[in-house]
Amino acid sequence: MIRNNRFKISFLSFLAIVLVLVIATGLDKSSLAAKNKDKRDSLITGVNEISNETLSLKQSRIDRFEKLEKDLEELKNNGSDKISKNSMLYLTNKTNLTADELEFGLKNTNLQGLGVEFKKAEEKHGVNAILLMAMAKHETGNGHSYLAKSKNNLFGFNAIDQDPINAANKFKDKGESINHVAKFLKENYLSEDGKYYNGISTKSIGKLYASDPDWSDKVDYMMKEVCTYILEEK
């Protein structure tokens, strides 16, 4: 009789242990499922954040390109000396375009790859990157000039008429040339206290910057071309 009771107790203990194991296993599964759900929810949240950020960047790009398109029309209609001060092409305004977007404006030239350098100069000196790109395109024949290749001089800087080759500055690289001219323009031509300041336009710069009387018209043409190439990627 006693043995039967002991057997019943042992069997009940065994059942209790099994029950505890089953419950524990269920809890572990429930905990694992909860953890997996948390991971899944976190992943979904991350994907949604990336999607929203991508959408925001895409919309910003659309907005930038639409403004550029509008400001290009103003340049075509009014010329650089009559564009509004909030224009993306106003010569002391930053374009708000990325280095990659500026790069589009250099396609079909030997200046490709310099979008980041024009952007750096714009950010550092507050001189419009599209102006700098247009000047470089004009002065170097789209990057093919002797000075561009032999001296990294993208602007014919100091290439005086009497001795343009020897007198022209030599730069260690093309980025230095861009930075140097951006600084020179800002300090001397695009600041009211500048030595050669005549206003904020290519015509104002051209009065004392170049001996060519059509310099400003040629730079304006290149500004329009740069903008057109960028907008083709819209």
ZIVENZI-V588465 format. One record per backbone hydrogen bond with DSSP energy under -0.5 kcal/mol. CO is the residue of the C=O (numbers start at 1). NH is the residue of the N-H. E is the energy in kcal/mol with one decimal. If there is no record, write none. Layout:
co={CO,CO}
nh={NH,NH}
e={E,E}
This chain:
co={1,2,3,4,5,6,7,8,9,10,11,12,13,14,15,16,17,18,19,20,21,22,23,24,25,26,27,28,29,30,31,32,33,34,35,36,37,38,39,40,41,42,43,44,45,46,47,48,49,50,51,52,53,54,55,56,57,58,59,60,61,62,63,64,65,66,67,68,69,70,71,72,73,74,75,79,84,87,90,91,98,99,100,101,101,102,103,104,106,109,111,114,115,116,117,118,119,120,121,122,128,129,130,131,132,133,134,135,136,137,137,138,140,140,141,142,145,146,147,147,148,151,152,156,157,158,160,163,164,173,174,175,176,177,178,179,180,181,182,183,184,185,185,188,189,191,194,199,199,201,202,203,205,205,206,211,212,214,215,216,217,218,219,220,221,222,223,224,225,226,227,228,230,231}
nh={5,6,7,8,9,10,11,12,13,14,15,16,17,18,19,20,21,22,23,24,25,26,27,28,29,30,31,32,33,34,35,36,37,38,39,40,41,42,43,44,45,46,47,48,49,50,51,52,53,54,55,56,57,58,59,60,61,62,63,64,65,66,67,68,69,70,71,72,73,74,75,76,77,78,79,82,87,90,93,128,102,103,104,104,105,105,106,107,109,112,114,118,119,120,121,122,123,124,125,126,132,133,134,135,136,137,138,139,140,141,142,141,144,145,144,110,149,150,151,153,152,171,154,159,169,160,163,167,168,177,178,179,180,181,182,183,184,185,186,187,188,189,190,196,198,194,197,198,201,205,206,207,208,209,210,213,215,218,219,220,221,222,223,224,225,226,227,228,229,230,231,232,233,234}
e={-2.0,-2.6,-2.4,-2.5,-2.7,-2.8,-2.7,-2.7,-2.6,-2.5,-2.5,-2.4,-2.6,-2.6,-2.7,-2.7,-2.5,-2.6,-2.7,-2.9,-2.8,-2.5,-2.7,-2.8,-2.8,-2.7,-3.2,-3.0,-2.9,-2.3,-2.5,-2.9,-2.5,-2.5,-2.5,-2.8,-3.1,-2.5,-2.6,-2.7,-2.5,-2.4,-2.6,-2.5,-2.4,-2.4,-2.6,-2.6,-2.5,-2.8,-2.4,-2.3,-2.7,-2.5,-2.5,-2.5,-2.4,-2.3,-2.6,-2.7,-2.6,-2.4,-2.1,-2.5,-2.3,-2.0,-2.9,-2.4,-1.6,-1.6,-2.1,-2.5,-2.2,-2.9,-2.1,-1.5,-1.7,-1.3,-2.5,-2.6,-2.5,-1.9,-0.8,-0.6,-0.5,-1.5,-1.9,-1.3,-1.0,-0.8,-1.5,-2.2,-2.1,-2.2,-2.1,-2.1,-2.5,-2.5,-2.6,-1.9,-1.9,-2.6,-2.3,-2.7,-2.3,-2.5,-2.5,-3.1,-1.8,-0.7,-2.7,-0.7,-1.3,-1.5,-0.5,-3.1,-1.8,-3.1,-2.0,-2.0,-0.7,-3.0,-0.9,-2.3,-2.1,-2.1,-0.8,-2.2,-1.0,-1.4,-2.2,-2.4,-2.6,-2.2,-2.2,-2.2,-2.3,-2.9,-2.3,-2.4,-2.2,-2.4,-2.2,-2.4,-0.6,-2.6,-1.2,-0.6,-1.0,-2.0,-2.9,-1.0,-1.3,-1.9,-1.0,-0.5,-1.7,-2.0,-2.3,-2.8,-2.0,-1.8,-2.4,-2.2,-2.0,-2.7,-2.3,-2.4,-2.4,-2.2,-2.7,-1.2,-1.7,-1.7}
